Amino acid sequence: MSQVKILNIWIHNLTMTELIEKLSQTGGFVVTPNVDHMVKLQKDNELLVAYHLRDTYRVCDSKILEYTSKFLGNPIKEKISGSDLFPAFYNYHKENEDIKIFLLGAAEGVARKAQIKINEKVGREIVVDTYSPSEGFENNESECQKIVTRINESGATVLAVGLGAPKQEKWIAKYKNQLTTVKVFLAIGATIDFEAGCKPRCPKWMSEVGLEWLYRLSCEPHRLSKRYLVESLPFFWLVLLQKLNRYPEPELPCIPFSFCPSTLTLKEES
Ligand code: UDP
């Protein structure tokens, strides 16, 4: 499968349709790198490991990464953001009774609202259950185990997690081996809010020209100004260094104890 390297990350060069077909055949774990993820991936080893589990698909979430791939001379075919992938995925599987989705994330009541809307749209109970975790739940093992049990009991074959990065990727990486019925794992950020109608989605034209960040910033300036206006800036410098063959690639991380080594491949296949 062709991959394009941006900084220390190999991004799978797939179209949305190709990705959905692959997930349908073999399952997998989808992460959606954007500029914010790329910056975090320079330092956050646990996120880097989650990004490199054997069955992970790393697809381009961002028009800016798509432009970057062109600048570096190896263009990515298509932007596949989590919030476009998720509705495309459940519409593709409208009639497929094997697809049962569990939604994990968003504020109290929001995932449930999304469940009702999606099931109405699809015309069947494709979303079988939801859970909106409490703040800081990721450090509370008994709540995490309660979530694992609930997902297993729901019989879900797809887990869509909207906790923001890097929490959602790390949670999936840590617990995926305990989720016995799930074949497809989707880390989808604010998509549950969008599906519930609790946050507005960026107009398509803005997203297509690479201005989704500006739209989201205007909607949530307090939460997102640091992310977009400060933390993302080193990305552009590092890309310039990569173009000049001077990018200082971080060393590969040690594998944290909580990950099963047999599921890891940090060496890329071409
Ligand atoms: N969120 C959550 N629990 C947490 C942290 C975040 O449910 O502990 C939810 C939050 O309510 C929002 C989403 O995760 O719905 C975060 O979306 P963000 O905008 O950060 O994700 P992006 O789309 O930018 O990846």
Residues whose N, C-alpha, C, O or C-beta is under 5 A from the ligand:
A	BS01	UDP	G105 A106 A107 S134 G136 G162 L163 G164 A165 I188 G189 A190 D193
